[in-house]
Amino acid sequence: MKIVVLIKQVPDTYGERKLTSEGLVDRDASDAIIDEISERALEVALQRKDSDKATEVVVLSMGPAEAKDALRKALSMGADAAFHVLDDALVASDIGWTATTLAAAIRHIGDVDLVIAGDATTDGRGGVVPAMIAEHLGLSHLAAVDGLEIGAAVSGSQATESGSRTVHAPLPAIVSITESADEARFPNFKGIMTAKRKPLTVVSLADLGVDPSFPELARSVIVSTAERPPREGGRKVVDEGNAAAELVEFLASQRLISAGSAKGV
C-alpha cells in the first residue's frame, strides 16, 4: 500500500503571525513549523506502516524553499520519501490553485492507494482542499474523520450535531482527519540520521505537466488587507444590588439574548 500524506509548513501558532502589504504570509515574523494537524495525519500513516511493513509512506508539500525543512522532519519521523512542489508561479496561490497543483503532484507520484490530510490547517482554516483534490482525481473522500481504520477500505466516524456516524469508502481514497488523532511521534536519532539518505524530490509545475501561466488566469486576487484591531478592555460590573440587571442589559446590547428575555428579568 502506498500512502501519501499532505504536509504543510505554517507560521508557529505561538509566534506573531502577520501578513505583508501584498496580503501574503510574512514568513519572517515567526518560526516556520509543520502544522500540527499534518503531523497527526503522518502519525496515522506511520501507525499503518508499523503494522504492515509493506506500506510505503510518501509526504507531499507545496511551498517555498524553506518547506524542505518540514519534509526532512517528516522523513526523520519515519516517512519513506518526500516530494516538494516548488515553483515561483505558485506564490500567493489560493485554495483552488493549491488543490489543482497537489492533485497533479499525486498523479505524478502514481499508484497511490490512500491520501491522508488534516481537516483544516492553522494558517488558513479553509478545510476544503482535500475535497477539491478528491474531485480533481475522481477519488472517494471522507472528511473530518475520527478513529481512521485502514484496510482493504477506510472507515471511521464523523461528528454530527446530534452525535456521530460511521463512514467508510473503498480505496483509492482521500481522507482528512481531525485533531482527535494521536499526537505525532518524536524523531529519534536513527530517524534523523537515515532521513538524510531518503529521497526528497523537488518538482516544478512543468515537471507535473501543468501550464505555469495558468495561475495568473485562475486565482483569487487580494485587494486589501487590514490588521485585526487590538482587544479593548472589558467592562467591569460591580454588584451594588443591580449587577444582574446590568449584566442582562449588556448581553441584550450585544444581541447575545433577546430584548424580550431582558425585559422579563
ChimeraX attribute file (.defattr): number of C-alpha atoms within 10 A of each C-alpha:
attribute: neighborCount
match mode: 1-to-1
recipient: residues
	/A:1	16
	/A:2	19
	/A:3	25
	/A:4	26
	/A:5	30
	/A:6	24
	/A:7	30
	/A:8	26
	/A:9	25
	/A:10	23
	/A:11	22
	/A:12	19
	/A:13	15
	/A:14	8
	/A:15	11
	/A:16	12
	/A:17	17
	/A:18	17
	/A:19	14
	/A:20	11
	/A:21	11
	/A:22	13
	/A:23	15
	/A:24	14
	/A:25	16
	/A:26	15
	/A:27	17
	/A:28	11
	/A:29	15
	/A:30	16
	/A:31	15
	/A:32	19
	/A:33	17
	/A:34	19
	/A:35	21
	/A:36	21
	/A:37	27
	/A:38	28
	/A:39	26
	/A:40	23
	/A:41	28
	/A:42	31
	/A:43	22
	/A:44	23
	/A:45	27
	/A:46	24
	/A:47	15
	/A:48	20
	/A:49	19
	/A:50	11
	/A:51	9
	/A:52	11
	/A:53	10
	/A:54	11
	/A:55	17
	/A:56	18
	/A:57	25
	/A:58	26
	/A:59	27
	/A:60	24
	/A:61	22
	/A:62	24
	/A:63	21
	/A:64	16
	/A:65	12
	/A:66	13
	/A:67	21
	/A:68	22
	/A:69	14
	/A:70	21
	/A:71	26
	/A:72	20
	/A:73	20
	/A:74	29
	/A:75	27
	/A:76	22
	/A:77	24
	/A:78	26
	/A:79	26
	/A:80	19
	/A:81	21
	/A:82	24
	/A:83	24
	/A:84	22
	/A:85	23
	/A:86	20
	/A:87	17
	/A:88	11
	/A:89	15
	/A:90	21
	/A:91	12
	/A:92	19
	/A:93	19
	/A:94	16
	/A:95	17
	/A:96	16
	/A:97	19
	/A:98	20
	/A:99	21
	/A:100	18
	/A:101	24
	/A:102	22
	/A:103	21
	/A:104	20
	/A:105	24
	/A:106	19
	/A:107	13
	/A:108	15
	/A:109	16
	/A:110	10
	/A:111	12
	/A:112	20
	/A:113	17
	/A:114	23
	/A:115	28
	/A:116	24
	/A:117	27
	/A:118	30
	/A:119	25
	/A:120	21
	/A:121	19
	/A:122	18
	/A:123	15
	/A:124	10
	/A:125	9
	/A:126	11
	/A:127	17
	/A:128	15
	/A:129	23
	/A:130	25
	/A:131	20
	/A:132	19
	/A:133	23
	/A:134	19
	/A:135	15
	/A:136	15
	/A:137	16
	/A:138	12
	/A:139	20
	/A:140	17
	/A:141	22
	/A:142	25
	/A:143	20
	/A:144	20
	/A:145	25
	/A:146	20
	/A:147	15
	/A:148	22
	/A:149	15
	/A:150	16
	/A:151	11
	/A:152	12
	/A:153	14
	/A:154	20
	/A:155	20
	/A:156	19
	/A:157	18
	/A:158	19
	/A:159	12
	/A:160	8
	/A:161	5
	/A:162	6
	/A:163	7
	/A:164	11
	/A:165	11
	/A:166	11
	/A:167	15
	/A:168	18
	/A:169	17
	/A:170	16
	/A:171	18
	/A:172	19
	/A:173	22
	/A:174	28
	/A:175	27
	/A:176	27
	/A:177	25
	/A:178	21
	/A:179	17
	/A:180	12
	/A:181	18
	/A:182	16
	/A:183	15
	/A:184	17
	/A:185	14
	/A:186	12
	/A:187	16
	/A:188	11
	/A:189	11
	/A:190	11
	/A:191	17
	/A:192	17
	/A:193	13
	/A:194	14
	/A:195	23
	/A:196	13
	/A:197	10
	/A:198	15
	/A:199	14
	/A:200	20
	/A:201	12
	/A:202	16
	/A:203	16
	/A:204	19
	/A:205	19
	/A:206	10
	/A:207	13
	/A:208	19
	/A:209	12
	/A:210	15
	/A:211	11
	/A:212	15
	/A:213	11
	/A:214	11
	/A:215	21
	/A:216	13
	/A:217	7
	/A:218	12
	/A:219	15
	/A:220	14
	/A:221	12
	/A:222	11
	/A:223	7
	/A:224	8
	/A:225	12
	/A:226	8
	/A:227	7
	/A:228	7
	/A:229	6
	/A:230	6
	/A:231	6
	/A:232	6
	/A:233	6
	/A:234	6
	/A:235	7
	/A:236	7
	/A:237	12
	/A:238	9
	/A:239	11
	/A:240	7
	/A:241	8
	/A:242	10
	/A:243	12
	/A:244	13
	/A:245	14
	/A:246	15
	/A:247	15
	/A:248	19
	/A:249	18
	/A:250	16
	/A:251	15
	/A:252	17
	/A:253	13
	/A:254	10
	/A:255	10
	/A:256	10
	/A:257	14
	/A:258	13
	/A:259	14
	/A:260	9
	/A:261	11
	/A:262	17
	/A:263	11
	/A:264	6
	/A:265	9
